[in-house]
Amino acid sequence: MVDWSGLTTDVLEHISSFLPFPDHYRFGAVCKNWRSVSKLRRYPPAPQLPWLVLDEESETKKRKFYSLSEAKHYSIEIPELHGRYICGSSYGWLFAIDIKITCILINPFTRDCYDLPPIPAYNRDVDFTTLIEDVPSDYIEEPRNFTLKEMQTRSVFKAILSHDPKERPDFTVMILFGEINTPAFWRPGDSSWTMVDGPKCRFEDVLYFKEKFFVITAMNVLHVVDFQLAGPKLKEIGLEIGKDGYPQQCYLMDFNGNLFFVERFCEYVQEVDKELDLTVGFNVLELNLEMKYFCEWDDIDDYVMFLGRNSTIFVYSGHSPNCKKNSIYFTNVTDGFYGCYDLGIFDMTDEKISKFYSNEVFPRVGAPIWLSPNPW
C-alpha cells in the first residue's frame, strides 16, 4: 500500500503546481507533510477563471465570492472590507470605499493593504477638488446633493493599477471619479490625489498599456496621459474609433500585447412591471496607434474576455474547460434600481446571450466585479 504521506517534497511541489489556489488549502489539509509543502508556495497557482466579488453577508459581514471554475461560493472573513463598496479590481487587488468616502487598496487573500487619500468629493454644485475631511460617522445627509451612502457607490467609477504592488513598489493608482469620471492618480508617498488636466467631458474607461495610461471618452475619443509636462495632461491620440454610433459602455483592453477597444450596446426591455436596460451585443476592435486605424474582430478564437468595473481580463479557454470560448463574460457596469440584472455571456460565434449566474441573488446594492485571485 502506498504511503501518500511519505511522498518527497519535490514530488509534492510538482503536484501542487497544477492546483488552483483553493485546492492548495485542501492539499495542505491532507497531512502534516503535505501541509508543510503547501506553505512553501514556490510555484504560483494553476491558471483559473476570475472570481466574482459579491456583497457581504448581512449577518456575518463575511465577503462573498463566486468561483466560476468551480461554480462554488466562498464566504471569507475580511474585516478591512466590512461596510465597504468595491469600486475597482486590478492585478488581484480590490479598491474599497467606505461611508466616509475614504478608500483602501487591498489584496483580499494576502490581506496586504494600502490606505489611500480621501477621494475628491462627488457633488454637482461644488468644485470636484473639494475633499471630504473629518466627516462624523453619523453624517449621512445634505448639504451635498447626495447622502454619503449614495456617494459611496457613485464617487469612483473605476480604479486600476499600473503594476502589481507586490512586484513594483513604485506602482501608480489611476481612478475615474466624480460625475464625469475625471482622471486622477496616486503613488505611494503622495498625500493626496493629483488631478489630470483634460477636456471637461465624461470618460468611460482607463487602461495602463505599454507603460502609459490611456483613457477613452463617451464620444469614443482616445487620450494618453502625458506626465512630461509641468502638470499631467491628457493628449488626444487623433484616432477616430467606432462603427455603430456610440455604445452604452466601452472598454480599453490589453489583449496579448495589442490595444483593443470593446463597445457594449444595450436596449430597453419591458419585463412585467419594470423596464430594464439590457446588453444586446458587443463590437471588438483592434486599434493601431501608429497607423491611426482600427479593424474589427469577429471572433477571439479560444480566448474569453471578462468585462465590468474591473481592469479588463482575458484568459485562454484551454486552461479552463468550464468556460465558453470565443465569448465575453460581462457584469453590470452601474447599480440599477432593480438590482444587478445585467450579467451574462455574449457568444461571438452566434451573437447570442446566455446566463452564467442567477441575477436574483443580488441585492439592490453594488455591482459584482471580476477579480483574478493573486494569493501569493
C-alpha positions as CSV (number, residue, x, y, z in Angstrom):
1,M,0.0,0.0,0.0
2,V,1.4,3.4,-1.0
3,D,2.2,5.8,1.9
4,W,1.0,9.0,0.4
5,S,2.1,11.0,3.4
6,G,5.7,10.0,2.8
7,L,6.0,11.5,-0.7
8,T,9.1,13.6,-1.1
9,T,9.0,17.4,-1.1
10,D,9.9,17.7,-4.8
11,V,7.1,15.3,-5.9
12,L,4.6,17.1,-3.7
13,E,5.7,20.5,-5.0
14,H,5.3,19.3,-8.6
15,I,1.8,18.1,-7.8
16,S,0.9,21.4,-6.1
17,S,2.0,23.4,-9.2
18,F,-1.0,22.0,-11.1
19,L,-3.6,23.1,-8.4
20,P,-5.7,26.3,-8.4
21,F,-5.3,28.2,-5.2
22,P,-8.4,26.8,-3.4
23,D,-7.0,23.3,-3.9
24,H,-3.8,24.3,-2.2
25,Y,-5.7,24.7,1.1
26,R,-7.3,21.3,0.6
27,F,-3.9,19.9,-0.4
28,G,-2.5,21.2,2.9
29,A,-5.3,19.6,4.9
30,V,-4.3,16.0,3.9
31,C,-1.5,15.5,6.5
32,K,1.4,17.3,8.2
33,N,3.9,16.7,5.5
34,W,1.6,17.9,2.7
35,R,0.7,21.0,4.8
36,S,4.4,21.9,5.2
37,V,4.9,21.7,1.4
38,S,1.7,23.8,0.7
39,K,3.2,26.6,2.9
40,L,6.4,26.8,0.7
41,R,4.4,28.3,-2.2
42,R,7.3,28.1,-4.6
43,Y,5.0,28.0,-7.6
44,P,2.1,30.2,-8.5
45,P,-1.4,28.6,-8.5
46,A,-2.5,27.0,-11.7
47,P,-4.4,29.3,-14.1
48,Q,-8.1,29.6,-13.3
49,L,-11.1,31.8,-14.3
50,P,-11.7,35.1,-12.5
51,W,-13.9,35.1,-9.4
52,L,-16.9,37.3,-8.9
53,V,-16.7,39.6,-5.8
54,L,-20.2,39.9,-4.4
55,D,-21.7,41.7,-1.5
56,E,-21.0,41.0,2.2
57,E,-23.3,38.7,4.2
58,S,-25.7,40.8,6.2
59,E,-25.3,38.9,9.5
60,T,-21.7,37.7,9.5
61,K,-20.3,40.5,7.4
62,K,-18.1,38.0,5.5
63,R,-17.4,38.9,1.9
64,K,-19.0,36.6,-0.6
65,F,-17.1,35.4,-3.7
66,Y,-18.1,33.1,-6.6
67,S,-15.6,30.8,-8.3
68,L,-16.6,30.5,-11.9
69,S,-14.2,27.5,-12.4
70,E,-15.8,25.5,-9.5
71,A,-19.3,27.1,-9.7
72,K,-19.0,27.5,-6.0
73,H,-19.5,30.3,-3.4
74,Y,-17.0,31.2,-0.7
75,S,-17.6,33.4,2.3
76,I,-14.4,34.9,3.6
77,E,-13.8,36.9,6.7
78,I,-12.0,40.1,5.7
79,P,-12.6,42.8,8.4
80,E,-11.0,45.5,6.2
81,L,-13.9,45.2,3.8
82,H,-16.7,45.4,6.3
83,G,-19.2,48.0,5.1
84,R,-17.1,48.9,2.0
85,Y,-18.2,49.2,-1.6
86,I,-15.9,47.6,-4.1
87,C,-15.2,50.2,-6.9
88,G,-12.3,48.5,-8.7
89,S,-10.2,45.4,-9.3
90,S,-6.7,45.1,-10.8
91,Y,-3.9,42.5,-10.5
92,G,-5.9,40.7,-7.9
93,W,-6.2,43.8,-5.7
94,L,-9.5,45.5,-4.7
95,F,-10.3,49.1,-4.3
96,A,-12.9,49.5,-1.5
97,I,-14.6,52.7,-0.4
98,D,-16.3,53.3,2.9
99,I,-19.2,55.6,4.1
100,K,-16.7,58.4,4.7
101,I,-15.6,58.3,1.1
102,T,-12.1,57.0,2.0
103,C,-10.6,54.2,0.0
104,I,-8.2,51.3,0.6
105,L,-6.3,49.1,-1.8
106,I,-6.2,45.5,-0.6
107,N,-5.3,42.0,-1.7
108,P,-8.2,40.1,-0.2
109,F,-6.2,36.9,0.1
110,T,-2.8,38.1,1.5
111,R,-4.5,41.0,3.4
112,D,-1.8,43.4,2.2
113,C,-3.3,46.8,2.3
114,Y,-2.7,50.5,1.4
115,D,-4.6,53.4,2.9
116,L,-5.4,55.8,0.1
117,P,-6.0,59.6,0.5
118,P,-9.6,60.9,0.7
119,I,-11.4,60.8,-2.6
120,P,-12.2,64.2,-4.1
121,A,-15.9,64.9,-3.4
122,Y,-18.7,63.9,-5.7
123,N,-21.0,66.9,-6.0
124,R,-22.9,68.6,-8.8
125,D,-22.8,72.0,-7.1
126,V,-19.2,72.2,-5.8
127,D,-15.8,72.0,-7.3
128,F,-14.6,68.4,-7.7
129,T,-11.4,69.1,-5.9
130,T,-13.3,69.7,-2.6
131,L,-12.2,67.0,-0.2
132,I,-14.3,65.3,2.4
133,E,-12.4,65.7,5.7
134,D,-13.3,64.9,9.3
135,V,-16.8,63.6,8.4
136,P,-18.7,62.4,11.5
137,S,-19.6,58.7,11.4
138,D,-23.3,59.6,11.7
139,Y,-23.3,62.2,8.9
140,I,-25.5,61.0,6.0
141,E,-27.4,64.0,4.8
142,E,-27.0,67.3,3.0
143,P,-25.6,69.9,2.3
144,R,-24.4,67.9,-0.8
145,N,-26.8,66.6,-3.4
146,F,-26.3,63.0,-2.3
147,T,-26.1,61.3,1.0
148,L,-22.8,59.8,1.9
149,K,-24.3,56.3,1.3
150,E,-25.1,57.3,-2.2
151,M,-21.8,59.0,-2.7
152,Q,-20.1,55.8,-1.6
153,T,-21.3,54.0,-4.7
154,R,-21.0,57.0,-7.1
155,S,-17.7,58.6,-6.2
156,V,-15.3,56.3,-8.0
157,F,-16.4,54.8,-11.3
158,K,-13.2,52.8,-11.9
159,A,-9.8,52.3,-10.4
160,I,-6.8,50.4,-11.8
161,L,-3.1,49.8,-11.1
162,S,-0.1,50.3,-13.4
163,H,1.6,47.2,-11.8
164,D,1.1,44.6,-9.1
165,P,2.2,46.3,-5.9
166,K,3.9,43.0,-4.8
167,E,6.2,43.3,-7.8
168,R,6.7,47.0,-8.2
169,P,6.6,49.3,-5.2
170,D,6.6,52.3,-7.5
171,F,3.1,51.5,-8.8
172,T,0.5,54.1,-9.7
173,V,-3.2,54.0,-9.0
174,M,-5.4,55.8,-11.6
175,I,-9.1,56.4,-10.8
176,L,-12.1,57.9,-12.7
177,F,-14.1,59.8,-10.2
178,G,-17.0,62.3,-9.9
179,E,-19.9,63.0,-12.1
180,I,-17.9,62.9,-15.4
181,N,-15.3,60.3,-14.3
182,T,-12.4,62.7,-14.1
183,P,-9.0,61.0,-14.1
184,A,-6.8,61.4,-11.0
185,F,-3.8,59.4,-9.8
186,W,-1.9,58.5,-6.6
187,R,1.5,57.0,-6.0
188,P,2.9,55.6,-2.7
189,G,4.1,58.5,-0.6
190,D,1.6,61.0,-2.1
191,S,-0.6,62.8,0.5
192,S,-3.4,63.4,-2.0
193,W,-4.7,62.6,-5.4
194,T,-3.4,64.5,-8.4
195,M,-5.9,65.6,-11.0
196,V,-5.2,65.0,-14.7
197,D,-6.0,68.1,-16.7
198,G,-8.1,67.5,-19.8
199,P,-11.4,68.2,-21.6
200,K,-14.5,68.5,-19.4
201,C,-16.3,65.5,-20.8
202,R,-17.3,62.1,-19.5
203,F,-14.7,59.4,-19.5
204,E,-15.7,55.7,-19.9
205,D,-12.6,53.6,-19.2
206,V,-8.9,53.8,-18.3
207,L,-6.1,51.3,-19.2
208,Y,-2.4,51.0,-18.5
209,F,-0.8,49.9,-21.7
210,K,2.9,49.7,-22.7
211,E,4.0,52.0,-19.8
212,K,1.3,54.6,-20.5
213,F,-2.2,55.4,-19.2
214,F,-4.9,55.7,-21.8
215,V,-8.5,57.0,-21.3
216,I,-11.5,56.9,-23.6
217,T,-14.3,59.4,-23.6
218,A,-18.1,58.7,-24.0
219,M,-17.7,60.1,-27.6
220,N,-15.0,57.4,-28.4
221,V,-12.1,59.9,-28.3
222,L,-8.9,58.3,-27.1
223,H,-6.3,60.2,-24.9
224,V,-3.0,59.4,-23.4
225,V,-1.8,60.8,-20.0
226,D,1.3,63.0,-20.6
227,F,3.3,63.1,-17.4
228,Q,6.2,65.0,-19.0
229,L,4.5,68.4,-18.9
230,A,4.5,70.8,-15.9
231,G,1.3,69.1,-14.8
232,P,-0.2,65.9,-16.0
233,K,-2.4,66.5,-19.0
234,L,-4.5,64.4,-21.5
235,K,-3.2,64.4,-25.0
236,E,-5.6,63.3,-27.8
237,I,-4.4,60.5,-29.9
238,G,-6.2,61.5,-33.1
239,L,-7.8,58.2,-33.9
240,E,-11.5,58.0,-34.8
241,I,-12.9,54.9,-33.2
242,G,-16.2,53.0,-33.5
243,K,-18.5,51.8,-36.2
244,D,-22.1,51.8,-35.0
245,G,-22.6,55.1,-33.2
246,Y,-22.0,55.5,-29.5
247,P,-22.3,52.4,-27.2
248,Q,-23.8,52.2,-23.8
249,Q,-20.3,51.5,-22.4
250,C,-16.9,51.0,-23.9
251,Y,-13.7,49.3,-22.6
252,L,-10.0,49.5,-23.3
253,M,-8.1,46.2,-23.2
254,D,-4.5,44.9,-23.5
255,F,-5.1,41.7,-25.5
256,N,-1.9,39.7,-25.9
257,G,0.1,42.9,-26.2
258,N,-2.3,44.7,-28.6
259,L,-4.6,47.6,-27.8
260,F,-8.3,46.7,-28.1
261,F,-11.5,48.7,-27.8
262,V,-14.7,46.9,-27.0
263,E,-18.2,48.5,-27.5
264,R,-21.1,47.4,-25.4
265,F,-24.7,48.0,-26.7
266,C,-27.9,47.9,-24.7
267,E,-31.6,48.2,-25.3
268,Y,-34.5,48.9,-23.0
269,V,-36.6,45.8,-22.5
270,Q,-40.0,45.7,-20.8
271,E,-40.3,42.9,-18.2
272,V,-43.7,42.7,-16.3
273,D,-43.7,45.9,-14.2
274,K,-40.3,47.2,-14.9
275,E,-38.2,48.5,-17.8
276,L,-34.6,47.2,-17.9
277,D,-31.6,48.4,-19.8
278,L,-30.1,45.1,-21.0
279,T,-26.9,44.2,-23.0
280,V,-27.7,43.1,-26.5
281,G,-24.2,42.9,-28.2
282,F,-20.6,43.9,-28.4
283,N,-18.1,45.1,-31.1
284,V,-14.5,44.2,-30.6
285,L,-11.9,46.4,-32.4
286,E,-8.1,46.3,-32.5
287,L,-6.5,49.8,-32.5
288,N,-3.3,50.6,-34.4
289,L,-2.0,53.8,-32.8
290,E,0.9,54.2,-35.3
291,M,-1.1,53.9,-38.4
292,K,-4.2,55.6,-36.9
293,Y,-6.8,53.0,-37.9
294,F,-8.8,50.2,-36.3
295,C,-10.1,46.8,-37.5
296,E,-13.0,44.7,-36.3
297,W,-12.6,41.2,-34.9
298,D,-15.5,38.8,-35.5
299,D,-14.1,36.3,-33.0
300,I,-11.4,35.9,-30.4
301,D,-10.8,32.2,-31.1
302,D,-10.0,30.3,-27.9
303,Y,-10.0,33.3,-25.6
304,V,-12.5,34.7,-23.2
305,M,-12.9,38.3,-22.1
306,F,-14.2,39.5,-18.7
307,L,-15.7,43.0,-18.7
308,G,-17.1,45.1,-16.0
309,R,-15.8,47.6,-13.4
310,N,-12.6,45.6,-13.2
311,S,-9.4,46.1,-15.2
312,T,-10.3,44.1,-18.3
313,I,-9.3,40.5,-18.2
314,F,-8.8,37.8,-20.8
315,V,-7.9,34.1,-20.4
316,Y,-7.1,31.2,-22.6
317,S,-10.1,28.8,-22.5
318,G,-7.8,25.8,-22.9
319,H,-6.7,26.3,-19.3
320,S,-10.3,26.5,-18.1
321,P,-12.7,23.9,-19.7
322,N,-15.6,25.3,-17.6
323,C,-15.9,28.5,-19.7
324,K,-17.2,29.1,-23.2
325,K,-14.5,30.1,-25.6
326,N,-14.8,32.9,-28.1
327,S,-17.1,34.7,-25.6
328,I,-17.4,37.8,-23.5
329,Y,-18.5,37.4,-19.8
330,F,-20.0,40.7,-18.6
331,T,-21.5,42.2,-15.4
332,N,-23.4,45.3,-14.5
333,V,-21.4,48.4,-15.0
334,T,-23.5,50.6,-12.7
335,D,-26.0,50.0,-10.0
336,G,-29.6,49.6,-11.2
337,F,-32.7,50.4,-9.2
338,Y,-33.8,46.8,-9.8
339,G,-30.5,45.3,-8.7
340,C,-27.7,43.7,-10.7
341,Y,-29.7,42.2,-13.5
342,D,-27.4,42.6,-16.5
343,L,-25.0,39.7,-16.2
344,G,-24.3,37.2,-19.0
345,I,-22.2,35.6,-21.7
346,F,-22.1,37.0,-25.2
347,D,-21.1,34.3,-27.7
348,M,-19.2,35.9,-30.5
349,T,-19.9,32.9,-32.8
350,D,-23.7,33.2,-32.9
351,E,-24.0,36.6,-31.2
352,K,-26.4,35.2,-28.6
353,I,-26.5,36.0,-24.9
354,S,-26.9,33.4,-22.1
355,K,-26.6,33.4,-18.3
356,F,-23.7,32.2,-16.2
357,Y,-25.2,33.2,-12.8
358,S,-28.6,33.9,-11.4
359,N,-29.2,37.6,-11.0
360,E,-32.0,37.1,-8.4
361,V,-29.4,36.6,-5.7
362,F,-28.1,40.2,-6.0
363,P,-29.5,42.9,-3.7
364,R,-30.1,46.4,-4.9
365,V,-26.5,47.5,-4.0
366,G,-23.2,47.3,-5.7
367,A,-22.5,45.6,-9.0
368,P,-20.5,42.4,-8.8
369,I,-16.9,42.7,-10.1
370,W,-14.4,40.3,-11.6
371,L,-11.2,39.5,-9.7
372,S,-8.2,37.5,-10.8
373,P,-7.0,35.8,-7.5
374,N,-3.5,36.7,-6.6
375,P,-3.0,34.8,-3.3
376,W,0.8,34.9,-3.1
